[in-house]
Amino acid sequence: MELSPRFALHSSPMSPQVTVSVVSHNQAALVGNLLSDLHLHCTAISKIVLTINIEEPVPFDMAQFKFPIEVVRNPVAKGFGANHNAAFKLAKTDYFCVLNPDVRMTRDPFPALLEQLRDPSAGVAAPRILDSAGNVENSARKFPTPFSILKKALFGVRAPDYETGATPIFPDWVGGMFMVFRSEAFRAVGGFDERYFLYYEDVDICWRMHRRGFRAVLVPAVSVVHDARRSSHRDPRYLVWHLTSMLRFFCARSGGQFTRRDQK
């Protein structure tokens, strides 16, 4: 485990309150761009936990950033949930952010998100997600059902589940590319269910939070850009993981047998 030197934080209206977890799967160049954006625009970050899930060189100097970066190198690749759960154990802050390497930003989204999370009923907050062309991604959704998935597969139904305007909305779940949790809520549900190796971890944790009385909130007033890879559309392995995770969620929900984490 490596820790970059701590630079003196610039004076700012927000004290550091957020630990950010970023996982790289041979994506170091993307991580460098993301860290540069966080360095330029964000003031609430206490620490970055950067997990190198597949061994790769890091082509940037971590000492250049105003926040400390704790690097974890996995000897064996782990799934989405396992990596972020491990990062959460290194967090000592009131808020914990899960952030994809392929996210970019031009302003600080954290003040608006943390403002919503000061409500004890809110467990996780997310900004509006835009694609690289500036279109709004459907990142705030209702919990999926077999019928809704079948309708989407057969009829290509792509309409958003929620209309978004200028004010926060409270969807069933928000996408895992950018999630800011109240650490108390994340801890209360035991974090991500690591049996989901890839896909549906975000759906599942929002469902378990919902069962505990915590709401998800989307804040349209702030946005970030996400250059989605859509690997499950091209690679059969990712498609299998996607379908397996979907079935796990449906079976758990319909049978009333939720993960051990939910029952803690």
Protein Blocks (a to p, Z undefined) as FASTA:
>chain_A
ZZdddddddddfbdcfbdcddddehilmmmmmmmmmmmmmpckbfbdcdddfbgcddfbd
fklpmbdcdddddfbdcdfklmmmmmmmmpcbfbdcdddfkbccfbdfklmmmmmmmpmk
bmbdcdddddfkopacdfbccdddfklmmmmmmnopabdfbdcdfbccddfbdcfkbccd
dfklmmmnopaafklmgghklmmmmmmmmmnopacdddfkbccddddfklmlmmmklmmm
mmmmmmmmmmmmmnopacfklmZZ
